[in-house]
């Protein structure tokens, strides 16, 4: 069951990512999935198996509000698109024109109907006090992976990686 309607280039320039992630959350709740979460922070690992969709919401929160259609981001991205001639699937790449724009890159894979199958979002921030880099990889009702690296002046570097696999409940 898909709640997301395809978006054509004529209706808006960029995909509505907040609506997409909200739709995905509803689909996860309706599907009754089980989640296997693996967390690694600075080399220390922990894992849990749960059916709480809240873990996905927390992971997606920093990325779910990214709205490339905001007026302040108009003309800040270069849009590239490649269509598979056999399957009709498309790859869309939104790349920031300057390093100051976040996210730096958004990659979407859609099926032939225009439904988003995977999302990759790369964000980077750098100034005199700190550097951060975050990457989200989301595959429709399969996996979520978030990796964050942070370096703050006078502190040791921090690395956090969270991977969640989704399975039907037994």
Beta strands, then each sheet from edge to edge (+ up, - down):
strand 1: 33-41
strand 2: 44-50
strand 3: 77-83
strand 4: 90-96
strand 5: 105-110
strand 6: 116-126
strand 7: 130-139
strand 8: 143-152
strand 9: 158-168
sheet 1: 2+ 1- 9+ 8- 7+ 6- 5+ 4- 3+
end
